Amino acid sequence: MKRTNKKMPPTHFMIRTFSIALVSMLTRIVSSIGGQAVIEGLIMRNGRMYALAVRNSENQIIVEKRAWFFITQSPLLKITFVRGFPIILETLINGISALNRSAEVSDQDSKETISFFQTCLSILAALFLAVFFFVVAPHLLSLFMMALGKSGNLDTLSFHVWDGIFKIVLFIIYIYSIAFIPEIKRVFQYHGAEHKVISCYEDGGIVSAKRAKKYSRLHARCGTVFLLFVLATAVFLHSLTVPLFVLWSEASSGFTEHICAIIFKVILIIPISAIAYELLRITAQVNPSIFTVILCTPGLFLQFLSTREPSLDQLEVAVIALKEAADHDEKHRFETATYTILENK
């Protein structure tokens, strides 16, 4: 059946980009093979390359093999507690690039291509919205609680506890709300397909859409837990460092004090993501301890929001993406539908 795609207005495109960029942070960025849902398909990464598999408007499955763009080649950027932020940024850049390419491939009727400038704009838009939703908005809501007399000022623990609560609540509300957008719901279905197919692959034996169907759409090593680590680490670091920063800055007014605090929180995104990444590496163990199971459990509950049960057609795309990303000696394990590989220009 031919699928039709409508051209989205700029605001919808911006929301879609941010939403799927957020989903890209739910991927398993520390595993040997990991995936990410995109428009009408997904990518599977293995080392220095990834396979992009997309079902287009003519119901054909199209595959491209693409080189992973690295920004972490320097030994300095591979140091523990330094590598986290560059790796997250690298994942975001590759994820949005794959997202934009999937939009082109999925719509056979469109002659438009997404330029490098538009890709950069997408990344900046995603970063801007992330800062607004998870730094500025929680801070302003915490100010509101302070005005109601339910919270202290910046130098108190209660302000940062409220800030953390609002971060988590806004995140959950956002993930829940965007699932009602049909296109985003399909992305969440492909997120579930990624988990099912990888679980089938890790279980050994033949990897097929029908066999993968029986597996859970939840996966213990999904990067969903990374965002929870980010939120928890943010509350901890904000409580310790923001009061000290406010004392050091000697702001002349309450307004200036809060503006400086928000800017400082944006800067803290770098160490917060670095710490969260190291926690994620601990939980990515194949044979988890009780400690790592406890750390991962909230992420499993969150996956009920960030994944949906995929169709057999979506599982077929996921199987093909994984096959093309897998090592050569593993390819015999896959049973796939018919697909076409595009040669890179």
C-alpha positions as CSV (number, residue, x, y, z in Angstrom):
1,M,0.0,0.0,0.0
2,K,1.3,3.4,-1.0
3,R,1.8,5.8,2.0
4,T,1.4,9.5,1.5
5,N,3.5,12.1,3.3
6,K,2.4,15.7,3.8
7,K,4.8,18.5,3.9
8,M,5.1,19.8,7.5
9,P,5.1,23.5,8.5
10,P,8.4,24.8,10.1
11,T,7.0,24.7,13.6
12,H,6.0,21.0,13.2
13,F,9.4,20.2,11.7
14,M,11.1,21.9,14.7
15,I,9.0,19.9,17.2
16,R,9.5,16.7,15.3
17,T,13.3,17.3,15.2
18,F,13.5,18.0,18.9
19,S,11.2,15.0,19.7
20,I,13.2,12.5,17.7
21,A,16.5,14.0,18.9
22,L,15.2,13.3,22.4
23,V,14.4,9.7,21.3
24,S,18.0,9.6,20.0
25,M,19.1,10.0,23.6
26,L,17.1,6.9,24.4
27,T,19.4,4.8,22.3
28,R,22.0,2.4,23.6
29,I,25.1,4.6,23.0
30,V,27.5,2.4,25.0
31,S,26.7,-1.0,23.3
32,S,28.7,-2.7,20.5
33,I,25.5,-2.6,18.4
34,G,22.8,0.0,19.1
35,G,20.0,1.6,17.3
36,Q,17.8,4.7,17.0
37,A,14.3,5.2,15.6
38,V,13.9,7.7,12.7
39,I,11.2,8.6,10.2
40,E,9.6,5.3,9.0
41,G,12.7,3.3,10.0
42,L,15.7,3.1,12.2
43,I,19.5,3.0,12.2
44,M,21.7,0.3,13.6
45,R,25.3,1.2,14.5
46,N,28.3,-1.1,14.7
47,G,31.7,0.6,15.2
48,R,32.6,3.1,12.6
49,M,29.5,2.7,10.4
50,Y,25.7,2.5,10.7
51,A,23.0,1.1,8.5
52,L,19.9,3.2,7.8
53,A,16.8,1.2,6.8
54,V,13.6,3.1,5.8
55,R,10.3,2.0,4.4
56,N,9.4,4.5,1.7
57,S,6.0,5.7,0.4
58,E,6.1,3.0,-2.3
59,N,6.3,0.4,0.5
60,Q,9.9,-0.5,-0.5
61,I,12.6,-1.0,2.2
62,I,15.6,1.1,1.3
63,V,19.0,0.7,3.0
64,E,22.0,3.0,3.1
65,K,25.3,2.3,4.8
66,R,26.8,5.4,6.2
67,A,30.1,6.3,8.0
68,W,29.7,7.4,11.6
69,F,30.8,11.0,12.1
70,F,33.3,11.2,15.0
71,I,34.3,14.1,17.1
72,T,35.9,12.0,19.8
73,Q,39.0,10.9,18.0
74,S,41.4,12.8,20.2
75,P,42.8,10.8,23.2
76,L,41.9,13.7,25.5
77,L,38.2,13.3,24.6
78,K,38.3,9.6,25.6
79,I,39.3,10.2,29.2
80,T,36.8,9.1,31.8
81,F,34.5,11.9,32.9
82,V,35.6,13.9,29.9
83,R,34.3,11.7,27.1
84,G,30.6,11.9,28.1
85,F,29.5,15.2,26.7
86,P,31.5,14.8,23.4
87,I,30.0,11.3,22.9
88,I,26.5,12.6,23.6
89,L,27.0,15.5,21.2
90,E,28.4,13.1,18.6
91,T,25.4,10.8,19.0
92,L,23.0,13.8,18.6
93,I,24.7,15.0,15.4
94,N,24.7,11.5,13.8
95,G,21.1,11.0,15.0
96,I,19.7,14.2,13.5
97,S,21.7,13.6,10.3
98,A,20.1,10.2,10.0
99,L,16.7,11.6,10.9
100,N,16.8,14.2,8.1
101,R,18.1,11.6,5.6
102,S,15.2,9.2,6.6
103,A,12.7,12.0,5.9
104,E,14.1,12.3,2.4
105,V,14.1,8.5,1.7
106,S,10.7,7.9,3.2
107,D,9.0,10.4,0.9
108,Q,9.5,9.3,-2.7
109,D,7.2,12.0,-4.0
110,S,9.2,14.8,-2.5
111,K,12.1,16.3,-4.6
112,E,13.4,18.4,-1.7
113,T,16.7,17.6,0.0
114,I,17.8,18.7,3.4
115,S,20.9,20.8,3.2
116,F,23.9,20.9,5.6
117,F,22.6,24.3,6.8
118,Q,19.2,22.8,7.6
119,T,20.8,19.9,9.5
120,C,22.9,22.4,11.6
121,L,19.7,24.4,12.2
122,S,17.9,21.2,13.3
123,I,20.7,20.5,15.8
124,L,20.7,24.1,17.2
125,A,16.9,24.0,17.4
126,A,17.0,20.7,19.4
127,L,19.7,22.1,21.8
128,F,17.7,25.3,22.3
129,L,14.5,23.5,23.1
130,A,16.3,21.1,25.4
131,V,17.7,24.0,27.3
132,F,14.3,25.7,27.5
133,F,12.4,22.6,28.6
134,F,14.9,21.2,31.0
135,V,16.8,24.2,32.4
136,V,14.8,27.5,32.0
137,A,11.2,26.2,32.4
138,P,11.9,24.2,35.7
139,H,13.8,27.2,37.1
140,L,10.9,29.5,36.4
141,L,8.4,27.1,37.9
142,S,10.6,26.8,41.0
143,L,10.5,30.6,41.2
144,F,6.8,30.4,41.2
145,M,6.9,27.9,44.1
146,M,9.2,30.4,45.9
147,A,6.6,33.2,45.3
148,L,3.9,30.9,46.9
149,G,6.1,30.4,49.9
150,K,6.6,26.7,49.2
151,S,10.3,27.0,48.4
152,G,13.4,28.9,49.6
153,N,15.8,30.9,47.5
154,L,18.6,29.7,45.3
155,D,20.8,29.0,48.3
156,T,18.4,26.4,49.7
157,L,17.9,22.7,49.0
158,S,14.2,23.1,48.5
159,F,14.5,25.3,45.5
160,H,16.7,22.7,43.7
161,V,14.4,19.8,44.8
162,W,11.5,21.6,43.2
163,D,13.6,22.3,40.1
164,G,14.4,18.5,39.8
165,I,10.7,17.5,40.3
166,F,9.6,19.9,37.6
167,K,12.4,18.6,35.2
168,I,11.1,15.0,35.7
169,V,7.4,16.0,35.4
170,L,8.0,18.1,32.3
171,F,9.9,15.3,30.7
172,I,7.2,12.7,31.4
173,I,4.4,15.0,30.2
174,Y,6.4,15.8,27.0
175,I,7.1,12.2,26.2
176,Y,3.4,11.3,26.9
177,S,2.0,14.2,24.9
178,I,4.1,13.8,21.7
179,A,3.0,10.1,21.4
180,F,-0.4,11.5,20.2
181,I,1.3,12.9,17.1
182,P,0.9,10.1,14.6
183,E,4.4,10.5,13.1
184,I,6.0,10.4,16.6
185,K,3.9,7.4,17.6
186,R,5.3,5.5,14.7
187,V,8.8,6.5,15.8
188,F,8.0,5.1,19.2
189,Q,6.9,1.9,17.5
190,Y,10.2,1.7,15.7
191,H,11.9,2.3,19.0
192,G,10.0,-0.8,20.3
193,A,11.0,-2.7,17.1
194,E,14.7,-1.9,17.8
195,H,14.5,-3.4,21.3
196,K,12.7,-6.5,20.1
197,V,15.1,-7.3,17.3
198,I,18.2,-6.6,19.4
199,S,16.8,-8.9,22.1
200,C,16.2,-11.6,19.5
201,Y,19.7,-11.2,18.2
202,E,21.2,-11.3,21.7
203,D,19.2,-14.5,22.5
204,G,21.0,-16.4,19.7
205,G,19.6,-18.4,16.8
206,I,17.7,-17.0,13.8
207,V,16.7,-13.3,13.7
208,S,13.4,-12.7,11.9
209,A,10.5,-10.3,12.3
210,K,8.1,-13.2,13.3
211,R,10.6,-14.5,15.9
212,A,11.3,-11.0,17.2
213,K,7.6,-10.3,17.7
214,K,7.5,-12.4,20.8
215,Y,10.1,-10.4,22.7
216,S,9.4,-7.5,25.0
217,R,9.5,-4.0,23.6
218,L,11.5,-3.0,26.7
219,H,15.2,-3.4,27.0
220,A,17.3,-3.3,30.1
221,R,20.2,-1.5,28.4
222,C,18.2,1.2,26.6
223,G,19.7,4.7,26.9
224,T,16.4,5.9,28.4
225,V,18.0,5.5,31.8
226,F,20.6,8.1,30.7
227,L,18.1,10.9,30.8
228,L,17.0,9.8,34.3
229,F,20.7,9.9,35.3
230,V,21.0,13.4,33.8
231,L,18.0,14.6,35.8
232,A,19.2,13.0,39.1
233,T,22.7,14.3,38.6
234,A,21.4,17.8,37.8
235,V,19.5,18.0,41.1
236,F,22.6,16.9,43.0
237,L,25.1,19.2,41.3
238,H,22.7,22.2,41.3
239,S,22.1,21.8,45.0
240,L,25.9,21.8,45.7
241,T,27.2,24.3,43.2
242,V,24.5,26.9,42.4
243,P,24.4,28.4,45.9
244,L,28.2,28.7,45.9
245,F,28.1,30.3,42.5
246,V,25.5,32.8,43.6
247,L,27.7,33.8,46.6
248,W,30.7,34.1,44.3
249,S,29.0,36.1,41.6
250,E,27.7,38.8,44.1
251,A,24.8,39.6,41.8
252,S,23.4,43.1,42.3
253,S,19.7,42.1,42.2
254,G,17.4,39.1,42.5
255,F,16.7,39.2,38.7
256,T,20.5,39.2,37.8
257,E,21.1,36.5,40.4
258,H,18.6,34.2,38.7
259,I,19.8,35.0,35.1
260,C,23.3,34.1,36.2
261,A,22.1,30.9,37.8
262,I,20.3,29.8,34.6
263,I,23.5,30.5,32.6
264,F,25.5,28.6,35.1
265,K,23.1,25.6,34.9
266,V,23.5,25.6,31.1
267,I,27.3,25.4,31.5
268,L,26.8,22.5,34.1
269,I,25.1,20.4,31.3
270,I,28.7,19.4,30.3
271,P,29.8,17.8,33.7
272,I,26.2,16.5,34.3
273,S,26.2,14.6,31.0
274,A,29.7,13.4,31.7
275,I,28.7,11.9,35.0
276,A,25.5,10.5,33.6
277,Y,27.4,8.8,30.8
278,E,29.7,7.0,33.2
279,L,26.7,5.8,35.2
280,L,25.2,4.6,31.9
281,R,28.3,2.6,31.2
282,I,28.0,0.9,34.5
283,T,24.4,-0.2,33.9
284,A,25.3,-1.4,30.3
285,Q,26.9,-4.5,31.7
286,V,25.6,-7.7,30.0
287,N,25.6,-9.5,33.4
288,P,24.1,-6.9,35.7
289,S,24.5,-6.8,39.4
290,I,21.7,-6.0,41.8
291,F,23.0,-2.4,42.0
292,T,22.7,-1.9,38.2
293,V,19.3,-3.6,38.1
294,I,18.1,-1.0,40.7
295,L,19.6,1.8,38.6
296,C,17.9,0.6,35.4
297,T,14.4,-0.1,36.8
298,P,13.1,3.5,36.5
299,G,14.3,3.5,32.9
300,L,12.3,0.3,32.2
301,F,9.1,2.0,33.5
302,L,9.8,5.1,31.3
303,Q,10.1,2.9,28.3
304,F,6.4,2.2,28.5
305,L,6.0,5.8,27.4
306,S,8.9,6.0,24.9
307,T,8.1,2.7,23.0
308,R,5.0,1.3,21.4
309,E,4.2,-2.2,20.2
310,P,5.5,-2.4,16.6
311,S,3.8,-4.0,13.6
312,L,5.4,-6.9,11.7
313,D,6.2,-4.5,8.8
314,Q,8.2,-2.3,11.2
315,L,10.0,-5.3,12.7
316,E,11.0,-6.3,9.1
317,V,12.8,-2.9,8.7
318,A,14.5,-3.3,12.1
319,V,15.8,-6.8,11.2
320,I,17.2,-5.5,7.9
321,A,19.0,-2.6,9.6
322,L,20.5,-4.9,12.1
323,K,21.6,-7.4,9.5
324,E,23.4,-4.7,7.5
325,A,25.1,-3.4,10.6
326,A,26.1,-6.9,11.9
327,D,29.5,-8.4,11.4
328,H,29.9,-10.5,8.3
329,D,30.1,-13.9,10.1
330,E,26.7,-13.1,11.8
331,K,24.7,-12.3,8.6
332,H,23.7,-15.9,8.0
333,R,21.4,-15.8,11.1
334,F,19.0,-13.3,9.5
335,E,15.7,-13.9,7.6
336,T,14.6,-10.7,5.9
337,A,12.1,-9.3,3.6
338,T,13.2,-8.0,0.2
339,Y,15.1,-4.7,0.3
340,T,17.3,-2.4,-1.9
341,I,20.7,-1.0,-0.9
342,L,21.5,2.4,-2.2
343,E,25.1,3.1,-3.1
344,N,26.6,6.1,-1.3
345,K,27.4,8.9,-3.7
